[in-house]
């Protein structure tokens, strides 16, 4: 099982990671706002993560770390 870590304070909520996830387990948080004023990305079902790192590769700000 993979472990995802997000640097949410640096996320600009572009949703490129959400679109890249083959399992559909990422979303833009509607209930959180980071210090830049954006809704950050989050994983809502980490148990289904396959550790492919597509989300991390797509992130233009390198806020996602995937550990296998």
C-alpha positions in Angstrom: 0.0 0.0 0.0 1.3 3.5 -0.9 1.4 6.5 1.4 0.6 9.9 0.0 1.8 13.2 1.5 0.6 16.6 0.4 2.3 19.9 1.1 -1.2 21.5 1.2 0.1 25.0 1.9 1.8 25.1 -1.5 -1.1 23.7 -3.5 -2.9 26.0 -5.9 -5.8 23.7 -6.5 -5.2 23.2 -10.2 -6.6 19.7 -10.1 -4.1 18.2 -12.5 -3.4 15.5 -10.0 -7.1 14.8 -9.7 -7.3 14.3 -13.5 -4.2 12.1 -13.6 -5.2 9.6 -10.9 -6.3 6.3 -12.5 -8.2 5.2 -9.4 -10.1 8.5 -8.9 -9.2 8.9 -5.3 -8.1 12.5 -5.3 -10.2 15.6 -5.1 -10.0 19.3 -4.4 -11.0 19.9 -0.8 -14.1 22.1 -0.6 -13.9 22.4 3.2 -10.3 23.6 3.5 -8.4 26.7 2.3 -4.6 26.9 2.5 -2.6 30.0 3.4 -2.5 31.0 -0.3 -6.3 31.1 -0.4 -6.7 28.0 -2.5 -8.7 24.8 -1.9 -5.9 22.1 -1.8 -5.9 18.6 -3.3 -6.4 15.7 -1.0 -6.8 11.9 -1.1 -10.1 10.6 0.2 -9.3 6.9 0.0 -5.6 6.1 0.5 -6.3 2.4 0.8 -7.1 2.3 -2.9 -3.9 4.0 -3.9 -1.7 1.8 -6.2 1.4 4.0 -5.8 1.7 4.8 -9.5 2.8 8.4 -8.7 0.9 9.8 -11.7 -0.4 12.5 -9.4 3.1 13.5 -8.3 4.4 13.6 -11.8 1.6 15.9 -13.0 1.9 18.3 -10.1 3.6 21.5 -11.4 4.5 22.6 -7.8 5.8 19.2 -6.6 3.6 19.1 -3.5 2.8 15.4 -3.6 5.1 12.7 -2.3 4.4 9.0 -2.9 6.0 6.4 -0.8 5.6 2.7 -1.7 
